[in-house]
Amino acid sequence: MIGLRPPAVAAVAALAAHCDDLAIGAGGSLLTLCAAHPGIRVDALVMSGGGTEREEEERAALAAFCPGADLRVTVLKIPDGRLPAHWEEAKAAVEELRGRTAHPDLIFAPWRGDAHQDHRGLAKLVPTVFRDHLALSYEIVKWDGDLAAPSVYQPLTSEVAEAKVSLLQSHYPSQRGKPWYDREAFLGLARIRGIECHARYAEAFHVNKLTLDLEN
């Protein structure tokens, strides 16, 4: 499988509709990035959960998923399931993130094909603000059955895959009652994505656009 290595990654913008979305969709990649780039700046913006136990969970979890990073976390109070009705507030928040992050080398964001209206709405917002950035759109396993065929993979070591699952289970106690929120689901999807890229485990992403520089 052909790999393309981006230039040095010094700053990341990570966007999510809900607390735990980033950890589920890109937790292993964040662990990998932060281990490889000590002091990397990570600006995380989460649209809902502010002022609740979910915000407390998210801040503790992202600190664990981004060890050694210069981490900035913002959690807003847009009601769960209502992001499309709060379009102006959501767009202003993404624009504010863009203003304080200058030019992040990499963006993690939801996928525009996601069945959840909040994920899909945020995914459509991101390219209207971050227009010239490398954006990796993560996937979130759920009952909607909206998993598709991704085109970009980040292989995960067994240690990172296990750490991701452990952190998900330990840092989000409010989600443990969901029937799909378990070790088998998270590790199983990582194993399938690993098979698809000739690795043991992997996280997979969608990319809307990228350009090649074949002169170098």
Secondary structure, 3 states (H helix, E strand, C coil): CCCCCCCCCCEEEEEECCCCHHHHHHHHHHHHHHHHCCCCEEEEEECCCCCCHHHHHHHHHHHHHCCCCEEEEEECCCCCCCHHHHHHHHHHHHHHHHHHHCCCCEEEEECCCCCCHHHHHHHHHHHHHCCCCCEEEECCCCCCCCCCCCCEEEEECHHHHHHHHHHHHHHCHHHCCCCCCCHHHHHHHHHHHHHHCCCCEEEEEECCCCCCCCCC
